[in-house]
């Protein structure tokens, strides 16, 4: 049995897949019955990705990943919640993924809704308001004085970092980081180019 790749090697594989996707050379869109039969016996994904529900940002597609390679959690605004935290914990404890990515995207409607609530007092429907509440702490420092596009771009990045902060605040994440068993990265997907840009 081949040893599991390191988190850095998995990240490099994801970025290589994103390059193939941008060039129009995706390789993993096809699958065969043998692959399905193999995956039916279990899964061993290489990475866990928390992303937005936006229909234009499907991690399996933009990273040109095959079935079984990614454990994907999608919720509008890549918001942390007890359910999302539980899914991430499952991926770490039971699936053994070493790489965790929080993937935001340009023009995120959920982040925009949070800015509207902060800066303009917009009242959202009850369940949307609950979702927005999970974003507001991360984007509240984004200045209203910025141009709208710059404001939203900074807020998207701030929201990714806020989700990362919440994850890293858990005792389990701290322990796994200290043991070298967790690599957490933040990234933003560029809608117009298809590029996944890693955050510093």
C-alpha positions in Angstrom: 0.0 0.0 0.0 1.4 3.4 -1.0 1.9 5.9 1.9 -0.5 8.8 2.0 0.9 11.9 0.4 1.9 14.9 2.5 -0.4 17.9 2.9 2.1 20.0 0.8 2.0 17.3 -1.9 -1.8 17.3 -1.9 -1.9 21.1 -2.2 0.5 21.0 -5.1 -1.7 18.4 -6.8 -4.8 20.6 -6.3 -3.0 23.6 -7.8 -1.8 21.5 -10.8 -5.4 20.4 -11.3 -6.5 24.0 -11.2 -3.9 24.8 -13.9 -5.3 22.0 -16.1 -8.8 23.3 -15.5 -7.9 26.8 -16.6 -6.1 25.5 -19.7 -9.2 23.4 -20.7 -7.3 20.2 -20.2 -9.2 18.6 -17.3 -8.5 14.9 -17.1 -10.8 13.6 -14.3 -14.3 14.3 -15.7 -14.6 10.6 -16.8 -15.0 7.6 -14.6 -15.5 3.9 -15.1 -17.4 1.1 -13.4 -14.2 -0.2 -11.9 -13.6 3.2 -10.1 -17.1 3.2 -8.8 -16.7 -0.4 -7.5 -13.5 0.5 -5.8 -15.0 3.6 -4.2 -18.0 1.6 -3.0 -15.7 -0.2 -0.5 -14.6 3.1 1.2 -13.0 6.5 0.7 -9.6 7.9 1.4 -9.8 11.6 0.2 -6.6 13.6 0.1 -8.0 16.9 1.1 -11.0 18.4 2.9 -12.4 21.6 1.3 -14.9 24.0 2.9 -16.4 26.0 0.1 -19.4 28.1 -0.9 -22.6 26.6 -2.3 -22.3 28.8 -5.4 -23.0 26.8 -8.5 -20.0 28.2 -10.2 -17.5 27.0 -7.6 -17.4 23.2 -7.6 -14.1 22.1 -6.1 -14.1 18.7 -7.9 -14.3 20.6 -11.2 -12.0 23.5 -10.6 -9.3 21.3 -9.1 -9.8 18.6 -11.8 -10.1 16.0 -9.1 -11.3 12.5 -9.5 -14.1 10.9 -7.5 -12.9 10.0 -4.0 -10.1 12.6 -4.0 -11.8 15.4 -2.1 -14.1 15.6 0.9 -16.1 18.6 0.2 -18.3 20.6 2.5 -20.3 23.4 0.9 -22.5 26.1 2.5 -23.2 29.6 1.4 -20.4 31.9 2.4 -18.3 29.0 3.6 -19.7 29.6 7.1 -18.6 27.7 10.1 -21.4 26.0 12.1 -21.6 23.1 14.5 -22.5 20.8 11.5 -19.6 22.1 9.4 -17.2 21.7 12.4 -18.5 18.1 12.9 -17.9 17.3 9.2 -14.4 18.7 9.4 -13.7 16.7 12.6 -15.0 13.6 10.8 -12.6 14.1 7.9 -9.7 14.6 10.3 -10.5 11.8 12.7 -12.0 9.1 10.4 -10.7 9.9 7.0 -7.3 11.1 7.9 -7.0 14.1 5.6 -4.0 16.3 6.3 -4.9 19.2 4.1 -7.8 21.5 4.9 -8.8 24.4 2.6 -11.3 27.2 3.1 -12.2 28.2 -0.4 -14.0 31.5 -0.9 -14.8 33.1 -4.2 -15.1 36.5 -5.9 -18.5 38.1 -5.8 -19.8 36.0 -3.0 -23.5 36.8 -2.4 -23.5 35.7 1.2 -20.6 38.0 2.0 -22.3 40.8 0.1 -25.4 40.3 2.2 -23.3 40.6 5.4 -21.8 43.9 4.2 -25.3 45.1 3.4 -26.4 44.3 6.9 -23.4 46.0 8.5 -23.2 49.1 6.4 -26.8 49.7 5.3 -28.8 48.0 8.0 -30.4 45.7 5.5 -32.8 43.2 7.2 -32.6 39.7 5.6 -35.2 36.9 5.9 -34.8 34.9 9.1 -32.7 32.0 7.9 -30.6 34.1 5.6 -30.1 36.5 8.6 -28.8 33.5 10.6 -26.3 32.6 7.9 -25.2 36.3 7.7 -24.6 36.4 11.4 -21.9 33.8 11.0 -20.1 36.1 8.5 -20.4 39.5 10.1 -17.7 39.0 12.8 -15.1 38.3 10.1 -16.0 41.2 7.8 -17.0 43.9 10.2 -13.6 45.6 9.9 -13.9 46.1 6.1 -14.3 49.9 5.5 -17.4 51.2 3.9 -15.3 53.9 2.3 -13.7 51.5 -0.2 -15.0 51.2 -3.8 -17.7 48.5 -3.9 -15.6 46.0 -5.8 -12.6 46.5 -3.4 -14.8 46.3 -0.4 -16.3 43.0 -1.5 -12.9 41.5 -2.4 -11.5 42.4 1.0 -14.6 41.0 2.7 -14.4 37.7 0.8 -10.7 37.3 1.9 -11.6 38.4 5.5 -14.4 35.9 5.6 -12.0 33.1 4.5 -9.6 34.1 7.3 -12.5 34.2 9.8 -13.5 30.6 9.0 -9.8 29.6 9.3 -9.5 31.3 12.6 -12.6 29.5 14.0 -11.2 26.2 12.9 -7.8 26.8 14.4 -9.4 27.9 17.7 -10.6 24.3 18.3 -8.4 22.2 20.7 -8.2 19.4 18.2 -6.9 21.6 15.4 -4.2 23.0 17.8 -3.1 19.5 18.8 -3.0 18.3 15.1 -1.1 21.4 14.1 1.5 20.9 16.8 1.8 17.2 15.7 2.3 18.3 12.1 -0.8 16.5 11.1 -2.8 19.4 9.8 -2.1 22.0 7.1 -4.8 24.7 6.7 -4.8 27.1 3.8 -7.2 29.8 2.6 -7.9 30.5 -1.0 -10.2 32.6 -3.3 -11.6 31.4 -6.6 -11.5 34.0 -9.3 -14.8 33.6 -11.3 -13.5 35.3 -14.5 -10.2 33.4 -14.8 -10.9 30.1 -13.1 -7.8 30.6 -10.9 -7.6 29.5 -7.3 -5.5 32.1 -5.5 -3.9 31.1 -2.2 -4.0 33.7 0.6 -0.9 34.7 2.5 
